Structure formats: structure tokens, C-alpha cells
Amino acid sequence: MRLAAFRLATEPDGVRRVGLVVGEGPDWWLHPFADGTDLVELLAADRVDREAAADTAARGDGLRPAQVRLLPPVYPVAMRDFLTFEQHVAGVGKGMQGHEFVPDEWYAAPSFLFMAPHAVTGGYDDVAIAPDTERFDYELEMAAVICRDVRNVTPEQARSAIGGYCVMNDWSARDVQGREMKLGLGPSKGKDFATTIGPWVVTADELDDFRDADGFLDLQMTVKVNGTVTGSDRSGHMGWSFEHLVSYASRASWVKKGEVLASGTCGSGALAEGWGRTGELTPPPLQVGDVVEMTIERLGTIRNRIVAGTETVPPIVAARRRVREEV
């Protein structure tokens, strides 16, 4: 089942509806659920009740893509971005940290960073290029939407907390990120300006037949820039499953319904990975006017055009220096 958040194209910002997506490829229909339906609550509902609600929606009039604007499927209460693809770690680590090999620490546990949940954009929204960057990049990721609160759960227990999955583009300003990471804190302004999730959420039960022998979801992942394929991988190459990610995040901590947990960038899922391996900016950084399209098997496609920023941002103020006197 595919569940989308949307508003009618004629409605103002702020209106949010939930609909059932029916049909394949670009020729889909969107059938609204009853007003007031919450997408996360629908993911958490008993499967029989969710399917009954979907049957009711499907019997109603459908909307065509031109009649709606797809919104981010959820406005996350929190977002955690993991680092689970070994190939990506090897390539980007060489270029950004000078690592010749994947650090042993990567293998020990599924590390993650917190993201800016209020920076999410819809699957077909324009995305403004980040300020202060000459190395704008995409990151192809798969993300899970959490539908119930959990704490200290095992991977087996964690599965019931995952309501569904969607495509994510973790946009990155690599030059800004590189400066920040020299301080050992991880990226901040290099990533907090936009994260695209969508185009909808596919319920977890729809993907059970795509699990490999170890229980990992194994879906084809592809990214294109201006119609040319620039990277591809499979989600089955993750070092940990999404159940492992939820379990690790829940250790002595709450993982709350409405959170989004992302896989991290897949192998060849970012331009910076190639830059790190070759030492050259080939393919070149993204520019205004470029269109980035990401597809994950069974989850759908997001497509975003990069536009010039229209905001006036304040200047960066350098720290005042203080001389430490020797005693």
C-alpha cells in the first residue's frame, strides 16, 4: 500500500491531506482518505483496519497528478541518518578525511547523525542551492518511517515499529561539510538546508517478498542527473538492516513515532564518492537548473530541480581570538 500526503493544487500552503496511491509509473491516481486522517497513525493501525480504510478510499473519486501537490509524507519529529554502505564510506572517507581504508570503528556499530526535521521537502519540489557552496551534491538513501514509540528493543522487536519506507535525498554542501568535520562534530550547515523525502510511503508489509536470506530488504537504487544515470546500488548491500538501525537507536533512548531513520548514502549514491576515489570533480558539482531524479524499486521516484536561493542570509561572524597567557 502506498500512502501519500498532499494538498490540492488549488489549495493554499498549510492544507494537508492523506491519500491512497493507485496505479503504476506516472499514470497514478490519488484517492483521498477521510478528512483528518493522519498518515503515521494509518501506518500504525492494524493491517485489517488499514486495508478497510484503503478500500473505502479507493471507492471514492480519484485525483490525477496534475490536480495535486505531493507533500513530504511526514514532517518528522526527529531524523537520524545512518552510515550503512561500506562502499560509500570508503570513497567519501578517502576524499574528505584522507582515509585509505574503512575505519575499524565503522564495523563496530551503525553510527548516525541527527538531521534537521523542519528542512524536509516534497518529492517533486524545487530545492534551493545551499549558500556558500561550490560543491553541491546529492545523496541517494532509503528511509524508514517509525509508527510507534520504542526503547531498548531487539532487532526482532524493532520490525513492528517500522510503518513503511520512502526515498530520501540528503542534499549536501560538501565544501562546507568538509570544513565543519575538521572539528570532529560532523556536518551541520553543510546539510541542514534541505532533505527530500517521498514521493510517498510504501507500507512495510508490501516489501516482505524483497527480503534476502539475512532478512535485509534488497531493492534496486538509482540516481540520475539531467536524465543520465550517475549512480546505482542495492539496499541489500547495507551493513545493517533497518531493524538493526532502530534497535541501535533505541539503546537507552526513545525512538518515537513520526521519526524518520535513513540508511545513509548507497554505493555510488553521491558525487563526492567519485571525487574521493579519483581526486577530480568528475562528474561536476550540481548547478542551478540541474534535475536530480532518484528511484528505488517498489518505492517510487523523487525528482527535484535545483533553483537559485532567494533568501538574504546574514554574514558569518568569525570568533574573537583570545590569547592564553603562559603562567
N, C-alpha and C positions, 0 to 999 in steps of 0.2 A: 504494500500500500504506500502511495506517495502522497504526502501531506504538504501543502504549501500555505504560506502566509501571503496575503495580497490585499490590495485595495483596487477599486475600480479606477480606470484611467481618468474618469471624470471627477473623482473624489479628491479632497484635499489631503495633504500630509497629515498624519496622525490617525487616520482611519486604518483599522487592522482587522482583516477577516481571515478565516481559515477555510481551505477548500481541498477537495479530493481531486488529484490529477488522474485523468483517464486518457489513454492513447499513447502512441509511441512517437519518437522523433519530434520534429517541430509541429506536428499536426495533433496537438493535445487539446483536451477540454478541461476546464476547471469547474467543478461542481461545488458550490458553497455549502458548508455545514451551517447549522443554525447559528444565528447571531449570538455572540458571547462565547462561542466555542474557543477553548484555549488549546493550542497545539501541543504543548507539553503534557497537559492533563490527558489529552487524547492518546498520546504515546504511552502514558502510564495506565490507561484503562485496561480492563480485562479484554482479551482478544475478541471474545464473542460480542461484547458491548461495542468495541471499536468497529467491528465489521458491520454490526447492525446500524450504527450511525452512518457508516460509509454507504451502506445500501440505501438508506433514506436520502442521503445527499445525491447519490447517483441517479435517483429517480427524478430529481428536480432539474430545472433548466441549467445547461452548462454555458460557460463563458469561453470565448476564444482568446488566444494570447493577446491580440490587439486591444481587447477590451479591459485588460487588467495590467497592473504593475506588480510584479513579484517583489516582495519584501524579504528581508532576512528571515529565514524560517523561525528563528528565535532571537530575542535580544538577551544574550546570555547574562546570567547573574555573575558568572566568572568564566574565564577561559584559560586553559592550560595547554601549552604547546610542547609536545614531547620531541624527542630526537631519536627516532627508532630505525632509520635506514642507514645501515653501515656504509654503503657506497657514498651517500651524501656526506656523511661525517668525514670520510676520507678525503673527498675532493675539496669541500669547503674548508676543512681544517688545515689543509696544506696551504691554501691561498690566504686565509685570514689569520691563522695562528702560527703558521710555519711548521705544522706537524708533519713529519714524514710518515707516521703510522697513526692508526686509530688509537687514541689513548686507552690504556687498560681500564681507566675509570668508566669509560663508556659501557663496557661489557658488564659492569658490576650492578647497575640499576638503571631503570628508564628515567633519566633526568628530564626535567621540564622547566619552562619559564611561564610566568603569568603574563597574559596579554591584556589589552585594553578592550573590555567588552562593549563599551559605548562607541567604538570605532567601526562596528560591522556595517557592511554594505550589502545590498541585494545582488543576486546572481547576474543581473543584466544592467546594473547601474554604471554610470561613468565614474571613474576613480581619478581624483586629482593627484598629480605627481607630487611627491613629498618635497618640502623646501630643503634647500642646502645640499642637494644631492646631484651627482653626476653619474651615479651607478645605481640606477633604479632597477629593481629586479622583482620577479615573481617567485612564488614557492608553491608547488603543487602538493596538496595534502588531502588526506581523508580525515573527516571529523565525526565524532560520536556525540549525540545529544543525550544527556543524562535526564531520566524521567522520575527518579526517586532518590531521596537522601540516603547515603550510605556512609559508614565509618568502619574501619578495620575489617573490611570484607576480603575474603579469599577470591581468587580469580573466578572460581566456580560460582560464588555468590554474586560476584560483580555483574555477571551476564544479565541478570534481571533488571539491573539499573540502567542499561543501555536501551533507550527507546528507539533509536534509529540512527541513520548515518547520512552525511551530505558531503559535498565537495567544498574544499577550502582553498583560497589563495591568500597566503600570508605575505602580502606585499612588503618589500624590504628596501631600505636605502642603505646599500652595502658600505659606502664610504663613511656614512655617519655611524653605522653599526660597528665598523672596524675601529673607529676612534674610541667609542664607548667601551668596547670589550677589552681594551688595553688596561682598564681599571679593574677588571675581574668581576664586574657586576652583570654582565650580559647586556643585550641590546635594550634600549628604551625608546628614545626619539627616532631610532633607526627603524622602528616597527609600529609605533602607536598611532599612526595616522589613518590606516585603513586595513581591514581584513574582510575579504569577501567570503560569504558562506551561502550555499544554495545548490541548485535552484530551489530545491525542496528537500524534505527529509523522507528517506525510504525506511519504513519500519524494519526493525531488526529481524523479525520472523521471515521477511521476504528474501533474506540473504543466506539462510541456513544451508542451502544447497551449493553455496560457493565457498564452503569451508574446506581447507586442506586436511591432511591426515593429522596435523597437530592442532586443529581447531582454529587456525588463522583464516580470516577472510582473504580470499585470493581473487582480486579484481584488477583488470587492466586499467592503467592510469596514463593519460596522455595530455600533453600541453602543446598548443600551437601559438605562434606569434604571427599575426597577419596572414593566417592560413597555412603557414609552414610548420611542420612538426619540429619542435626543438627539444623534446624530452619525453621519455616514457619509461614505465616500470610497472611492477605489480605490487599490490598491497600485501601479497603473501611473502614479500621479502622483508617485512618488518622484523626487527629483532625480538619484539614482544607483541603479543596480541592486545587488542583493546581491553579485554578483560584484565590482563596484567597491568595495563596503564591505570585503570580505575582502581584496582586493588592497591597499587603502589601509592597513588594519590590519596587514598583513604587511610593510610597508616597514621594513626594518632591525629586524624584530621577529617573534617566533614567534606564530602563531595556532594553538592546539593543539586536537587532537580532544577533543570534550566541551565546547568553548566554545559559548556562545550569543551571536549577534550580532543585534541588533534594529534595526528600521527607524527607530525614533523614532515619535512620535505622528503619526497621519494628520490630514489636514484635518478640522476639527470633531470630532476624536477625544478632546478633553478639555474639561472645563467652563471651564478657565482661558482657553481661546482666545476663547470668547464673552465672558467677563468683560473681557478685554483690549480687545475691539472696542467694547463698549458702555459700559464703566466701571461696570457694575452686576453684582451677584452673581445673575444670572439665566441659566440655572436655578441654584438654590441649591446650596451645597456638600453633599457626601454626608453622611448621618447614619447612626447605628446603626439597623439594620433595613432599610436600602436594599439592593436586589438589583441588581447590575450584571451585565449579560449582553453578551458580545461574540461576534460571529460573523464569520468570514472565509470567503468562498466556498471550498469544497473542503477547508478546513482544520478546520471544525467550530466548536463553540460552547463557551465557558467561562462559568460562572455562579457568582458569589460573593456571599454575604450578608455585610454589614458587621456586626460584633459589637463589643461593648464590650471594651476591653482588660482583662485580669485580672492583669497583672503590676504589681508595685510598682517604679516606675522611680526612680532616685536624682535628687536635685535638680541643676539646672545651677549650676555654680560660676562666677561671673564672674572675669575676670582681675584680678590685683592691679595697681594702677597704679603706674608708676614715673616720677618727674619727671626729665626730662632737664635737667641744669644747663647754662646757657649759659656758654661759655668766653670 
